[in-house]
Amino acid sequence: MSIIAKPGRRASALGGLALTALAAGPAPAGELVQPAPMPVVAGVSQLMAFPQIFTLPNGDGAPLKVQANAFVSFGDRKGAEVKAAVTARKQVMGAALPTGELLAGPTIRVHPGDTLDILFTNGLPFDADEGDGTMFNAVPHGFDVLNLHTHGLHVSPQKDGDNVLLALYPADTPADVMAMCVRDANGDASLCQKGDYHYRIKIPEQHPAGTYWYHPHKHGAVALQLASGMSGALIIQDEKNGIDSLPAVRGSAEKVMLLQSIESAPNLTSPQRVTCKSVYSFARCTYVDGQPAPEPAQNVNQKLSVNGQLNPTVTMTTNEVQLWRVVNTTVGTVVPMCLVPQTGVDAATAPAAYVLAADGVPVQRPLSPGEEDLPLRLTAPVAKPDGKGVVNNELLFLAPGQRLDLMVKAPAKPGRYLLVQPAPGTVVKRQQSSQDPLARQPGIGDLCKPGVVPDAQLVMTVNVVAAASGPTATALPTQSQLNRLYAPTTLVDAADRPASPTQGVVFGFTSGTYAESAGGASVVNGRPFNAEGGPQRILTLGQTNLWGVMSAADTHMFHIHTNSFQVMKRGTVDYAFPIWRDTVLINCARAVGGTNCTFPGGLTNVDANTGFNYGEVVQFLSQALDYTGAIVMHCHNTSHEDNGMMELVEMVEPGKAPTITPHAHHHEGAGHH
């Protein structure tokens, strides 16, 4: 059957960041609003991108007006109204029109076995000044060219599936640019579309139920498109074998929450704009005729928003339990998911967050003798973790691309709490040299303590009020119930499990010597993305691989399309039990990276004698299953990705050779100015 976006049976929308003590002051205004459902015409979901002027409500000050190319849902309209609205937008293509909607993509809901049927309309204007007529592997470009990636789904990457090699150009793209695209695609015209494209993505009959998300994945433009708010939640619901089957989950209020980094910069006049120079502050943006963009903009908006709102308020009643579906859609911001009581409140009464699923897959684990039968409860970050502590840190620090399904229980007494984001330069101070002792930097164990984190950004306010006389959901599911839900077959006991890594990844950077056209590039194993050279990695279906992934400098997020993996070890510490993920945080090698290290830095593998961190290798098991074809593996700091930190990967049948062939790549523009 075809899937259409449906209003959720639960109301409102929320998520969480680090919560710290609330100082005295006026109560913030504006309850967090849930993203709209996907509009539908004749049974087909309508995903539409147009130039828009959005007003971001601000519970802590003046609203922010931003011009961005973003998804629109036209409220809750359906049928003829949506069709008329799309037609009206196309008639004024290129105009940035004001909208009363939030800067957040509509929510898609789907069931295992269904077909995700989406007509994707690119209503953006062709603009050579945005690099729409150029092709590069390691330079941001093509900001008005789109496609659709269903992040985390185990679906086909071919044809009208989760095909991120497809390019959907604006409807007014010149013919010679489209011809250039076909040449770049080795003659495959199906990869070069314009105006509209109809996706038909078949969800397997057995698929883990949980929170996923979608966003454009046009290489060279992903960070700018995410910084424009082009993302939305994609929820797989399974009332028989998923978390939706649990009575406690069904009875609770659902809060869908998109963490966003809308990276706009002041314009000569209002509104602010999301541009190449406001997003890729460290990179050279190539415009017409290969000319560099102006210097990076100053005063770029660095505040995180939630569902297109700045510092919204979320209200809970005492003892209430809510389901939070949290999605980190930011360009490169790691979020500590700490819940800290207001100053003067007993820490024992703090809100409790219990993990149901990570990256869409139920978190299943053994219960210790005498342990209360409840899902894993998040605690403050553990500075020197053992197996349980490293699992806690794995789930607590939410990296870009990752999701959490949480059951959050409010305390028994009213109170107010702040969700904050630590400032990168103050929480974990950048080292001045490779010999700066770790002791000079605030420990991660201090991140969730009131008053310890300086210069933290206010993101969201949680207001716990006394329960009214009406019924409130207070029940929690059990870990035993989670352990019985559908999840992929564990790879820990695979007969062909390797004893040592069979796949290796080192994320890093090169100088212009090795990536002359880019003036330097972000790289995987010393190589920038090279689409024309054929696959840079080959995975055989059904073969178990042990991956070892690390950073040579800076903090990164490993993500591979189509197949999830089981994380087992970080640095020298084995996980108490494996965690299924499709995106995993790769912490910085402080002693190697020096001043390139950004929050949160290395969390494990610290030498006990020197206190220095020499990098941590993250190890996980994976199998390519069910689907052949081209996918990508990349860093989900999407600025790094757009500058080359990505590989073209081909999944092949056992004994079969790769089908992707090297071809000429055209780096020049098509001559339109």
C-alpha positions in Angstrom: 0.0 0.0 0.0 1.1 3.6 -0.4 1.9 5.6 2.7 0.6 9.0 3.4 1.5 11.2 6.3 -1.0 10.9 9.1 -1.5 13.1 12.1 -0.1 11.4 15.2 -2.5 10.0 17.8 -0.5 11.8 20.4 -0.2 15.6 20.7 2.6 18.2 20.9 6.3 17.9 20.1 9.5 17.9 22.2 13.0 16.6 22.7 15.9 17.2 25.0 19.4 18.6 25.4 21.5 19.1 28.5 19.3 20.5 31.2 20.8 22.8 33.8 19.6 25.0 36.7 17.1 27.8 35.9 17.9 31.2 37.2 15.2 33.5 38.4 13.5 35.4 35.6 10.3 35.7 33.5 8.7 32.5 32.3 9.5 31.9 28.6 6.6 31.9 26.2 5.6 29.5 23.4 4.8 25.9 23.8 6.7 23.6 21.5 4.7 22.8 18.4 4.7 19.4 16.6 5.8 19.4 13.0 2.8 19.1 10.5 2.0 15.8 8.9 3.0 15.3 5.3 0.2 16.7 2.9 -1.3 14.2 0.5 -2.8 14.5 -3.0 -4.6 11.4 -4.4 -2.9 9.1 -2.0 0.6 10.3 -2.8 2.6 12.2 -0.2 3.7 15.7 -1.3 7.2 16.8 -0.3 7.9 20.3 -1.6 10.9 22.6 -1.4 10.5 26.3 -2.1 12.2 29.6 -1.2 10.6 30.8 2.0 10.7 33.5 4.6 10.2 31.9 8.1 9.7 33.5 11.4 11.3 31.5 14.2 9.4 32.1 17.5 11.8 32.9 20.4 10.8 32.1 24.0 13.8 34.1 25.2 13.7 37.2 23.1 12.9 38.7 19.7 11.8 36.2 16.9 14.3 35.5 14.2 13.3 36.1 10.6 15.2 33.8 8.1 15.1 33.4 4.4 15.8 29.8 3.4 15.2 27.1 0.8 13.1 24.7 2.9 10.3 22.1 2.9 6.7 23.4 3.2 3.6 21.5 4.2 1.0 24.2 3.7 -0.4 23.4 7.1 -2.8 20.5 7.3 -4.3 21.0 3.8 -5.0 18.1 1.6 -6.1 17.2 -1.9 -7.1 20.0 -4.2 -5.9 22.7 -1.7 -2.4 21.3 -1.7 -2.4 20.9 -5.5 -3.5 24.5 -5.9 -0.9 25.8 -3.4 1.9 23.9 -5.3 0.7 25.4 -8.6 0.7 28.9 -7.1 4.2 28.5 -5.8 5.5 27.3 -9.2 4.0 30.4 -10.9 6.3 32.6 -8.7 9.3 30.2 -8.7 12.3 32.0 -7.3 10.4 34.4 -5.1 11.0 34.0 -1.4 7.4 34.1 -0.1 6.5 34.6 3.6 5.0 31.6 5.3 3.2 31.1 8.6 4.6 27.6 8.9 7.5 26.5 11.2 10.9 25.9 9.8 10.6 22.1 10.2 9.9 19.4 7.6 6.6 17.5 7.9 6.5 14.2 9.7 6.1 10.9 7.8 4.6 7.8 9.4 5.0 4.4 7.8 4.5 0.7 8.7 6.7 -2.3 7.9 5.6 -3.8 4.5 4.3 -0.5 3.2 5.6 1.6 0.3 6.7 5.1 1.0 5.1 6.9 -2.0 6.4 10.5 -2.3 6.2 13.0 -5.1 9.2 15.3 -4.4 8.9 18.8 -6.0 12.0 21.0 -6.3 10.5 24.4 -6.5 13.9 26.2 -6.2 15.2 28.4 -9.0 18.3 27.4 -11.0 21.1 29.7 -9.9 24.6 29.5 -11.4 25.8 31.7 -8.5 24.9 28.9 -6.2 27.0 26.4 -8.1 24.0 24.6 -9.7 25.9 24.2 -13.0 29.1 22.7 -11.6 30.3 19.3 -10.5 32.9 18.9 -7.7 33.9 16.1 -5.4 35.4 18.2 -2.6 33.9 21.7 -2.9 30.5 22.8 -1.7 28.2 23.4 -4.7 24.8 22.8 -6.2 22.7 24.3 -3.4 19.5 24.2 -5.4 19.9 20.5 -6.5 18.1 18.0 -4.3 17.3 14.4 -3.7 15.8 12.3 -0.9 17.7 10.2 1.7 15.7 8.1 4.2 18.3 8.1 6.9 18.6 4.7 8.7 16.1 2.7 6.7 17.1 -0.7 5.4 15.7 -0.2 1.9 17.0 -0.5 -1.7 19.4 2.2 -2.8 18.6 1.8 -6.5 16.3 3.5 -9.0 13.4 5.2 -7.2 14.5 4.0 -3.7 17.0 5.6 -1.3 19.2 6.6 -4.2 21.5 9.5 -3.2 23.3 9.5 -6.5 20.2 10.9 -8.2 20.1 14.6 -8.7 16.8 16.5 -8.8 17.5 19.9 -10.5 15.2 22.9 -10.5 12.5 22.9 -13.3 14.2 25.8 -15.0 17.6 24.2 -15.3 19.2 24.8 -18.7 19.5 21.9 -21.1 23.3 22.0 -21.3 23.5 21.6 -17.5 21.3 18.6 -17.6 23.5 17.2 -20.4 26.5 17.8 -18.2 24.8 15.8 -15.4 24.2 12.9 -17.7 27.9 12.9 -18.8 28.9 13.0 -15.1 26.6 10.0 -14.4 28.4 7.9 -17.0 25.4 8.3 -19.4 22.7 7.2 -16.9 20.0 9.8 -17.6 17.8 8.3 -14.9 20.1 9.9 -12.3 19.4 13.4 -13.7 15.9 14.7 -13.1 14.3 18.1 -12.8 11.2 19.6 -11.4 9.5 16.6 -9.8 10.5 13.1 -9.0 8.3 10.2 -7.8 10.0 8.0 -5.0 8.6 4.6 -4.3 10.5 3.2 -1.4 9.5 -0.3 -0.3 9.8 -0.9 3.5 10.6 -4.6 4.3 7.9 -6.7 6.0 10.4 -7.0 8.9 11.9 -3.7 9.8 12.7 -2.3 13.3 10.1 0.2 14.4 11.3 3.5 15.7 12.4 7.0 14.8 14.3 7.7 11.5 14.5 10.8 9.5 14.8 12.2 5.9 16.8 15.0 4.3 18.3 15.9 0.9 21.6 14.2 0.2 23.0 16.0 -2.8 26.8 15.8 -2.4 28.3 19.3 -2.0 25.1 20.8 -0.6 24.0 18.6 2.4 25.2 20.9 5.1 23.6 24.0 3.6 20.4 22.2 3.1 20.3 20.9 6.7 21.3 24.4 7.9 18.2 25.6 6.0 16.0 23.3 8.0 15.5 20.7 5.2 14.8 17.7 7.4 11.9 15.9 8.9 11.1 12.9 11.1 10.2 9.5 9.6 8.6 7.2 12.1 8.1 3.5 11.5 5.2 2.3 13.6 4.5 -1.4 14.3 1.6 -2.1 16.7 2.5 -5.8 16.8 6.3 -6.1 17.1 7.5 -2.5 17.8 7.6 -0.1 20.7 4.1 1.0 19.6 2.8 -2.4 20.8 3.6 -1.6 24.4 0.6 -0.4 26.5 2.8 2.2 28.4 4.0 3.7 25.1 0.5 3.7 23.5 -0.9 5.5 26.5 1.7 8.3 26.6 1.9 11.7 24.9 4.3 11.7 22.0 6.8 14.5 21.5 8.5 14.5 18.1 11.5 16.8 18.2 14.0 17.9 15.5 17.2 19.5 16.8 18.3 22.0 14.2 21.2 24.4 13.5 19.8 27.1 11.2 23.0 28.8 10.2 21.8 32.1 8.9 23.8 35.4 8.8 22.6 39.0 8.8 21.6 40.5 5.4 21.7 44.1 4.5 18.0 44.1 5.4 15.8 41.6 7.3 15.5 38.6 7.0 18.7 36.8 7.7 19.8 34.4 4.9 21.3 30.9 4.9 24.2 31.1 2.4 27.3 29.2 1.4 29.6 31.5 3.4 27.4 31.4 6.5 27.5 27.5 6.5 30.9 26.5 5.2 33.0 29.0 7.3 36.2 26.9 6.9 35.9 26.2 3.2 36.2 28.0 -0.1 32.8 28.2 -1.8 33.1 28.0 -5.6 30.7 30.3 -7.6 30.5 31.2 -11.2 33.7 30.6 -13.3 35.3 29.0 -10.3 35.7 32.3 -8.4 35.8 32.0 -4.6 33.0 33.1 -2.5 33.4 36.2 -0.2 35.0 35.6 3.2 32.9 33.8 5.7 30.1 35.8 7.2 30.4 37.2 10.7 27.8 36.9 13.4 26.4 33.7 12.0 23.4 32.4 14.0 24.8 29.6 16.2 21.7 28.9 18.2 20.1 25.5 18.1 16.3 25.5 17.4 13.8 22.8 18.0 11.1 22.2 15.4 11.8 25.7 14.0 11.5 27.4 17.4 14.1 29.1 19.6 13.8 28.2 23.3 10.3 26.8 23.2 8.6 25.5 26.4 7.5 21.9 27.0 5.0 21.4 29.8 4.8 18.1 31.8 2.6 17.3 34.8 4.1 15.8 37.9 4.8 12.0 37.6 3.8 12.1 33.9 5.5 9.8 31.4 6.0 10.9 27.8 7.4 9.4 24.7 10.1 11.6 23.2 11.3 11.0 19.7 14.5 13.0 19.4 16.4 13.6 16.1 19.7 15.4 15.8 19.5 17.0 12.4 22.2 19.6 13.0 25.2 20.1 10.7 27.8 19.0 13.3 26.7 19.6 16.8 26.9 16.8 19.5 24.2 17.2 22.1 24.5 15.8 25.7 21.1 14.5 26.7 21.3 15.4 30.4 18.3 16.2 32.6 19.3 18.2 35.6 17.1 19.5 38.5 16.6 23.2 39.2 18.9 24.6 41.9 17.7 23.6 45.3 15.8 20.6 44.2 16.8 17.1 45.4 18.7 15.4 42.6 16.8 12.2 43.4 13.7 13.8 42.0 15.2 14.7 38.7 13.3 13.7 35.5 14.3 10.2 34.4 15.0 9.3 30.8 14.6 5.6 29.9 16.0 4.4 26.5 13.6 2.4 24.3 15.4 2.6 21.0 18.6 4.0 19.5 18.7 4.9 15.8 15.3 3.1 15.4 16.3 -0.2 16.9 15.1 -1.4 20.4 17.9 -1.3 23.0 17.9 -4.9 24.2 20.0 -6.0 27.1 20.3 -8.7 29.9 19.0 -7.8 33.3 21.3 -8.2 36.3 20.1 -10.4 39.2 17.9 -8.3 41.4 17.8 -5.4 38.9 14.4 -3.6 38.5 12.8 -4.5 35.3 12.9 -1.2 33.5 14.6 0.1 30.3 18.1 1.5 30.6 18.1 4.8 32.5 20.4 7.6 31.3 22.8 9.0 33.9 25.3 11.9 33.9 28.3 11.3 31.6 30.9 8.9 33.0 34.5 10.4 32.8 36.3 7.0 33.1 33.8 4.5 31.9 33.6 0.8 32.3 31.4 -1.3 30.1 28.2 0.1 31.5 29.5 3.6 31.6 30.6 3.6 27.9 27.1 2.4 26.9 25.7 5.3 28.9 28.0 7.7 27.2 27.2 6.2 23.8 23.5 6.9 24.3 23.8 10.2 26.2 25.9 12.1 23.6 23.5 12.4 20.7 25.6 13.0 17.5 24.3 14.5 14.2 22.2 11.9 12.4 21.4 9.9 15.6 18.0 9.4 17.2 16.7 8.3 20.6 13.2 7.0 21.5 12.9 7.9 25.2 10.3 7.4 27.9 10.7 10.4 30.2 9.1 10.5 33.6 8.6 13.9 35.3 9.5 14.4 38.9 6.9 14.2 41.7 7.2 18.0 42.4 6.7 21.0 40.1 9.8 22.7 38.8 11.4 24.3 35.8 14.4 23.0 33.8 16.6 24.4 31.0 17.8 22.4 28.1 21.2 23.9 27.1 23.9 23.3 24.6 27.5 23.7 25.8 29.6 26.2 23.9 32.3 24.4 22.0 35.1 26.8 23.0 34.3 26.8 26.8 33.1 23.4 27.8 36.0 21.4 26.5 38.7 24.0 25.8 40.7 23.7 22.6 44.2 22.6 23.4 47.0 24.9 22.5 49.5 22.1 21.8 49.6 18.3 21.9 51.1 18.4 25.4 48.3 20.2 27.2 47.3 17.9 30.1 43.7 16.6 30.1 43.4 17.9 33.7 43.3 21.5 32.4 40.0 20.9 30.7 36.6 20.5 32.4 35.7 16.9 32.7 32.7 15.5 30.9 31.3 14.5 34.3 30.8 18.2 35.0 28.6 18.8 31.9 25.3 18.0 33.6 25.9 19.8 36.8 24.1 23.1 37.4 26.3 26.2 37.1 29.4 24.3 35.9 29.1 24.8 32.2 29.9 28.4 31.2 28.4 30.2 28.2 25.9 27.5 27.6 23.2 28.3 25.0 19.5 28.2 26.2 17.7 25.8 23.8 14.5 24.7 25.5 12.6 25.1 28.8 10.8 22.2 30.5 8.1 23.3 32.9 6.7 20.6 35.3 3.4 21.6 36.8 1.1 20.0 39.3 -1.1 17.3 37.8 -4.7 18.2 37.2 -7.6 16.0 38.3 -7.7 14.3 34.8 -5.9 11.1 34.0 -2.2 11.3 33.3 0.0 8.5 31.9 2.5 7.4 34.5 3.3 3.8 33.5 6.7 2.7 32.1 7.4 -0.3 29.9 9.7 -3.0 31.1 13.1 -4.1 29.8 11.6 -7.6 29.4 9.0 -6.2 27.0 11.7 -4.4 25.0 13.7 -7.7 24.8 10.8 -9.4 23.1 10.4 -6.8 20.3 11.6 -7.3 16.8 15.3 -6.4 16.2 17.9 -7.5 13.7 19.7 -10.8 14.4 22.7 -10.1 16.6 26.1 -10.4 14.8 28.1 -11.1 18.0 27.6 -14.8 17.5 28.0 -14.9 13.7 30.0 -17.9 12.6 32.2 -15.8 10.3 32.8 -13.0 12.9 36.4 -11.8 12.3 38.9 -11.8 15.1 40.4 -8.5 13.9 39.1 -5.6 11.8 38.4 -6.3 8.2 37.3 -2.7 7.4 39.3 0.3 8.4 38.4 4.0 8.4 40.5 7.1 9.4 38.7 10.5 9.1 41.0 13.4 8.5 42.0 16.4 6.3 44.5 17.0 3.5 46.2 20.1 2.2 45.9 21.6 -1.3 48.8 19.4 -2.4 46.5 16.4 -2.4 43.2 18.2 -3.4 44.3 21.1 -5.4 40.9 22.1 -6.8 39.5 22.3 -3.3 42.4 24.0 -1.6 42.5 21.0 0.7 39.8 18.5 1.5 38.1 16.4 4.1 39.2 12.8 3.5 38.6 9.1 4.4 41.9 7.1 4.6 43.7 10.1 3.0 41.4 10.2 0.0 38.7 12.7 -0.9 35.4 11.4 -2.4 35.9 10.4 -6.0 32.7 9.5 -7.7 34.3 9.1 -11.1 36.9 6.5 -10.0 34.4 3.7 -9.3 33.7 2.2 -5.8 36.2 3.1 -3.1 35.0 0.2 -1.0 33.3 -3.1 -1.8 31.0 -5.0 0.6 29.9 -8.6 -0.1 26.4 -9.5 0.8 26.1 -11.8 3.9 29.7 -11.3 5.0 30.3 -10.2 8.5 32.8 -7.4 8.8 34.5 -6.0 11.9 35.1 -2.2 11.4 37.7 -0.1 13.1 37.1 3.6 12.8 39.1 6.5 14.3 39.8 10.2 13.8 43.2 11.7 12.8 41.9 15.1 13.8 38.7 16.7 15.0 35.4 15.0 16.0 33.5 13.0 13.4 30.3 10.9 13.0 30.5 7.6 11.0 27.4 6.9 8.9 26.8 4.2 6.3 23.6 3.9 4.3 21.2 0.9 4.0 22.7 -1.4 6.8 22.9 -0.8 10.5 25.8 -2.1 12.6 26.4 -3.3 16.2 28.8 -1.1 18.2 30.9 -3.3 20.6 34.0 -1.4 21.7 35.3 2.2 22.1 39.0 2.6 22.7 40.1 0.0 25.3 36.6 -0.5 26.7 34.2 -3.3 25.7 30.5 -2.3 25.7 28.5 -4.1 28.4 26.2 -5.2 25.6 26.2 -4.2 21.9 24.2 -1.2 20.6 22.6 -1.1 17.1 23.4 2.1 15.3 23.5 3.6 11.8 25.6 6.6 12.9 28.3 6.5 15.6 30.3 9.3 17.2 34.1 9.1 16.5 35.8 11.2 19.1 38.8 13.4 18.6 42.4 12.3 19.1 43.3 15.2 21.4 47.0 14.6 21.6 47.1 14.2 17.8 44.5 16.8 16.8 45.6 19.5 19.1 43.6 22.7 18.5 41.4 20.8 16.0 39.6 19.0 18.7 36.0 20.2 19.4 33.4 19.2 21.9 33.1 16.6 23.3 36.7 15.3 22.6 37.9 11.9 23.5 35.9 10.1 26.2 37.9 6.9 26.6 41.3 5.4 26.0 43.0 7.9 28.2 46.5 6.8 29.3 46.5 6.5 33.1 50.1 7.7 33.4 50.1 10.8 31.3 46.5 11.9 31.2 46.7 12.4 27.4 44.3 11.0 24.9 45.8 9.4 21.8 42.7 8.7 20.0 40.1 5.9 20.3 39.2 3.3 17.7 35.5 2.5 17.7 34.8 -1.1 16.7 31.5 -2.5 15.3 30.1 -5.5 13.4 28.1 -5.2 10.2 26.6 -7.2 7.4 25.4 -6.0 4.0 22.1 -7.7 3.5 19.3 -8.0 0.9 20.3 -5.2 -1.5 23.0 -4.7 -4.1 24.1 -1.4 -5.6 25.9 1.8 -4.8 25.6 3.5 -1.4 27.8 6.0 0.4 29.7 6.0 3.7 30.7 9.4 5.2 31.1 11.6 8.1 27.8 13.1 9.3 29.4 16.4 10.1 27.9 17.3 6.8 30.4 20.2 6.2 33.1 17.6 6.3 31.0 15.4 3.9 30.5 18.1 1.4 34.2 18.8 1.3 35.1 15.2 0.5 34.8 13.1 3.6 32.8 10.4 1.9 33.3 7.1 0.1 31.4 5.5 -2.8 30.6 1.9 -1.6 29.2 -0.9 -3.7 27.3 -3.9 -2.3 27.8 -7.0 -4.4 26.6 -10.6 -4.5 29.2 -13.2 -3.3 31.6 -13.9 -6.1 30.4 -11.1 -8.3 32.5 -8.2 -9.5 31.5 -4.5 -8.9 29.3 -3.1 -11.6 30.2 0.6 -11.1 32.8 1.6 -13.7 35.2 4.6 -13.6 34.2 7.4 -15.8 35.3 11.0 -16.7 34.2 13.6 -14.2 33.4 17.2 -15.4 34.5 19.7 -12.9 33.9 22.8 -15.0 30.6 24.7 -15.1 28.2 24.6 -18.0 28.8 28.2 -18.9 25.6 29.8 -17.4 26.2 32.9 -15.4 
